[in-house]
């Protein structure tokens, strides 16, 4: 009889420990608005990144000094891709490599300020 009780208590304790590991802790989730900047080809580029529960929800370009024709394509394509992938590990825009890199570096800077791991630059 004692063996059955001991076995049952052991199974119960192990089950409790295993299932308690799956409870998510929301204390480490970051939400807020963070700004980042990087050096573009001609001048500084700055962005504002909105983060909700560690996910990128919106990116606004605040300032840039690069050539408007090239940067327009970058600002149409890259924010959507970064938000969709929730990562800065996306393809650059052909013909606007420096602007693309500056944009991604600025977003990574904002993510770093938020305490979120940024992709390699």
KOLKEVEX-411415 format. One record per residue: residue in three letters; x, y, z of N, C-alpha, C in turn. Coordinates in steps of 0.001 Angstrom, whole numbers, plus 500000, padded with zeros to 6 digits. Layout:
KOLKEVEX-411415
ALAXYZXYZXYZ
...
END
This chain:
KOLKEVEX-411415
UNK500813498805500000500000500000500000500859501263500000
UNK501926501268500791502810502424500844503485502675499501
UNK503796501596498793504432501746497483503488502428496501
UNK502203502080496553501218502701495661501085504190495947
UNK501022504544497209500889505954497589502137506729497185
UNK503288506157497453504558506804497096504668506973495583
UNK504308505934494847504344505990493382503381507052492855
UNK502164507095493392501153508064492965501611509489493252
UNK502172509716494420502665511052494770503835511467493880
UNK504699510520493564505830510809492683505345511189491286
UNK504400510431490753503834510735489434503167512108489448
UNK502410512391490499501738513683490619502757514824490653
UNK503811514663491444504834515708491563505547515933490234
UNK505898514851489545506563514981488247505647515636487218
UNK504388515257487219503423515863486293503299517356486552
UNK503200517714487800503095519126488166504315519902487685
UNK505508519350487895506734520020487470506798520163485953
UNK506440519117485236506492519168483777505504520175483208
UNK504280520166483688503267521073483154503512522516483567
UNK504133522736484697504401524109485124505485524752484273
UNK506290523966483588507325524507482702506722525152481464
UNK505512524793481105504895525311479894504157526628480095
UNK504051527095481305503370528360481563504265529490481073
UNK503726530328480187504513531430479644504546532578480636
UNK505686533234480672505852534389481538505822535637480667
UNK504808536471480832504660537675480020505488538842480522
UNK506228538666481608507021539757482150508151540160481213
UNK508654539257480394509785539543479524509374540086478165
UNK508082540235477921507624540736476636507754542252476603
UNK508309542758475497508546544191475343507459544791474471
UNK506933545922474905506000546707474108506398548166474253
UNK506239548922473174506564550344473234506993550871471885
UNK507403552128471877507870552796470662509331553165470881
UNK510179552745469942511613552939470071512156553550468782
UNK513115554460468934513720555103467772515137554596467590
UNK515521554487466322516868554059465994517393554876464840
UNK518696554907464701519273555638463568520516554938463056
UNK520852555289461820522033554724461168522506555718460120
UNK523740555561459718524317556435458706523972555901457324
UNK523324556726456511523019556368455132524149556813454221
UNK523921556767452936524942557164451968525247558651452078
UNK524220559477452235524398560928452265524312561484453683
UNK523441560942454500523255561468455851522631560436456769
UNK522131560906457880521553560026458897520121559644458549
UNK519788558398458821518416557924458679517927557553460072
UNK516719557992460412516148557612461705514756557032461502
UNK514435556054462339513149555356462241512515555262463623
UNK511209555065463631510454554808464861509806553438464693
UNK510102552537465615509601551166465542508623550933466697
UNK507421550491466347506419550149467352506465548647467586
UNK506614548271468852506725546862469224505603546524470197
UNK504932545403469941503906544894470847504220543439471159
UNK504461543156472411504769541797472872505885541161472048
UNK506992541884471923508203541448471218508033541306469710
UNK506947541782469149506735541685467702506704543083467103
UNK507334543230465942507351544510465238505984544728464608
UNK505331545820464969503985546108464469503961547249463463
UNK504899548198463567504900549336462653506295549952462608
UNK506641550503461442507914551205461281507640552495460521
UNK508048553613461106507936554916460449509327555465460213
UNK509563555986459014510823556655458717510656558110459130
UNK511505558562460039511401559922460556512255560903459776
UNK513447560447459388514389561347458723515293560535457805
UNK515556561080456646516528560466455747517032561534454791
UNK518246561315454299518848562305453416519248561697452076
UNK518874560463451830519266559801450587518390560253449424
UNK518785559876448221518098560278447000516653559792447001
UNK515680560706446846514263560336446938513826559205446003
UNK514235559175444772513796558130443848514160556736444311
UNK515366556596444845515820555288445317515173554930446651
UNK515090555907447515514580555624448858513085555335448868
UNK512332555857447899510888555590447853510605554095447778
UNK511336553405446929511156551960446774511504551232448071
UNK512586551670448708513005551059449970511910551213451015
UNK511340552416451114510356552693452162508991552082451864
UNK508756551696450628507530550966450291507679549482450619
UNK508834548920450291509039547476450367509534546991451738
UNK510622547573452231511278547012453415510439547041454696
UNK509755548130455026508962548069456262507935546932456252
UNK507271546736455130506277545653455031506928544289455249
UNK508091544081454619508772542782454739509280542543456161
UNK509841543587456778510360543443458141509217543119459101
UNK508083543814458957506927543559459819506376542160459566
UNK506269541793458296505730540477457936506597539353458494
UNK507917539502458371508852538473458838509191538613460318
UNK508860539773460877509220540106462252510724539950462448
UNK511456540408461440512905540257461430513498541228460415
UNK514744541626460653515440542455459666516268541606458708
UNK516114540317458778516807539407457862515974539271456589
UNK515980540343455791515206540395454549516134540812453409
UNK515684540587452178516468540974451010516510542487450875
UNK517652542989450391517801544420450133517108544780448827
UNK516821546059448650516208546536447414517318546772446397
UNK517215546123445235518220546272444178518260547721443714
UNK519454548252443563519625549625443112519592550636444244
UNK519273550179445444519228551069446610519854550354447809
UNK521016549779447563521674548950448568522024549734449828
UNK522643550911449665523061551687450833521863552167451649
UNK520817552603450966519609553043451666518960551863452383
UNK518922550702451722518356549497452343519129549116453596
UNK520456549122453496521289548760454648521103549752455789
UNK521043551044455453520852552060456494519504551871457183
UNK518473551580456408517143551359456986517174550189457965
UNK517748549069457540517791547878458390518663548101459628
UNK519761548838459473520614549150460623519878550047461616
UNK519093550997461103518318551879461988517261551079462749
UNK516603550148462067515616549293462738516310548424463785
UNK517468547866463448518223547063464415518628547895465627
UNK518979549161465397519333550056466496518136550247467436
UNK516957550434466864515739550579467680515451549291468450
UNK515627548145467795515394546860468464516378546653469614
UNK517615547063469390518626546944470440518241547809471640
UNK517742549023471371517308549906472458516117549314473210
UNK515318548522472510514171547862473143514595546625473928
UNK515841546215473738516322545023474425515962543743473707
UNK515643543878472425515288542717471612516474542382470730
UNK516767541102470605517885540653469774517681541109468338
UNK518650541810467808518601542259466419519381541283465551
UNK519021541243464277519718540373463329521116540918463077
UNK521987540065462551523324540512462168523205541536461061
UNK524063542538461131524026543594460109524997543280458999
END
